[in-house]
Amino acid sequence: MHPSGVGTWTGDWAWSLPLIVLTVVIHVCGLAVIGERVVEALSESTDRRRFMLKFALVMGGTSLLATILHGIEAGIWAAAYWFLAALPDARTAMLYSLSAITSYGHANLYLKDRWQLMGALEALNGMLLFGLTTAFLFAMIQRAWPLGSRDRHRDR
């Protein structure tokens, strides 16, 4: 790449960095709200069998809500692509965005040449978001699991 071409990436960075910050803030706030509800739901005293069912349902719901968060964040990127005319319509923009944010990359779609760096930056954003989600789900399991064993110890 010729050094004079670097200046054309300014717009990509100018759009992508605020989008990364925005989606990370949304994600962290969303996970915090979900986390409060998980602990609240699992803190109620139940016997071990009921706890396991409740734990499975709550963690399944948690996964669903985290997936919805990822979809909302991909939608924010898709709206930016559509607004910038980097992709022709909202449907294509959403498909591209989901493909980029998950690093799936198999959709046969391409951003206009002017905006191609944004796709790579969205993939970077996706790695951050999925890392946060993974850490969050692990932390929720670590925090919630002992809640089920406390009643078992109390019954002895």
N, C-alpha and C positions, 0 to 999 in steps of 0.2 A: 504494500500500500504506500502510496506517495504521501509524504508528510502534509502536503497541502490539503489532502482529503480529510484530515482529522477535524478541521473546523466544521465540517458538515455534520459531525456528531453532536455538536453543542445542543441542538434541539432535542435529540434523543435523551441526553443526560438531563436537560432542563425539565423535561416531562417525566422521565423515569424516576429520578430521585425523590421528588415529592410523592409520586405514586407509591414508591416503596415505603416511605415513611408513613403515609396515610394508611396503607393496607396493614402494615405491622401494628400500628396503633389500634386500628379497628380489631385486628386479630387478638392482640393482647387483652384489650378491654372485653371483647366477646368471650375469650377463654376464662377471664376472671369471673365474669357473671355466671358462666356455665359451671365453673369450679365451685362457686358458693352454693349453687343449687344442688350439685352432686353431693357435697358433704352434708348439706341440710337434709336431703332426701334419705341418705343412708345412715344418718345419726339416730333416727328413731329406733327404739329398741324392738327387735324382732328375734324370733328363734333362728337358729343356723340355717334351716332349710328355706325359710322365707327370705332370709338375708341373701342367700345365693341367687334366688330368683330375682329379687329386687336389685341386687348388684348387677346381674346380667342385663336386666332391662334398663337400668340407669346408665350403665356403660354403653349399651347399644344406642340409647338416646343421645348420650354425650358424643359418640362418634358421628351420629347423624347431624347434630348441631355443628360440630366442627367441620363437617363436609359442606354444610350450608354456608358457613363462614367463608370457606375457600371459594365456593361458587360466587358469593357476593363480591369477593375481592377480584376474582377473575372478571366479573361483570364490570367492575370499575375500570380495569385495564381495557376491556372491550369497548367501553364507552369512549375512552380516550382515543383508541384506534379509529373508531368511527368518526369522532369529532374531528380528528386530524386528517380524515379521508385516506388513512393508511390502508384501509380495507373497505370494500364497496358497500357493505350493509351490516346491520346489527347482528344478524345470525352468523355470518361469516366471521365477524369480529369476535363473537363469543366462542365459537369453535376454535379459532386461532388462539385466543387467550387461554382457554382451558388446556389446549395442547402445549402452549408455551409454559404456563405456570406449573404444570405437572412434569415438565421436561419429557413428555410423551413424544412430541414432535413428529408424529406420523401423518398429521393432516396435510394434504397437498395444498397448503395455502402459504402465501408469502406476503409479507408487508411490502408496501412500495419501497423501492430502493432507499429513499430518503429516510425511512423510519426503521430499517432493519435492525439496528443496534437495540432498539427498544424491546424486540423479541428476546434477545439474549439477556437483557436486564430484567425482563419479567421472569425469565427462568431462574435468575439469581434470586429474585424476590420469592419465587415459589420454594426454593430450597430453604430460605429463611423461615417462611411460613410453615412448611411441612416439618422442619426441625422443631419449631415452637410447638406444633401440635403433637408431635411424637413425645417430646419432653413433658408436655402437659398431661397426655394420656397416661404415661408412666407414673407421673407424680400423683394423679388421681387414683390410680390403682394402689400405689404405695400408701396413700393417705386413707383410702376407703377400706382396704382389706382388713386392717386391724379392727375396724368398727364391727365387723361381723364376728370376730373371735372373742370380743369382750363379753358378749352375752353368754357364750358357751362357757367361759371361765366363771362367770357369775353363778351359773346353774349348778356348778359342782359343789 
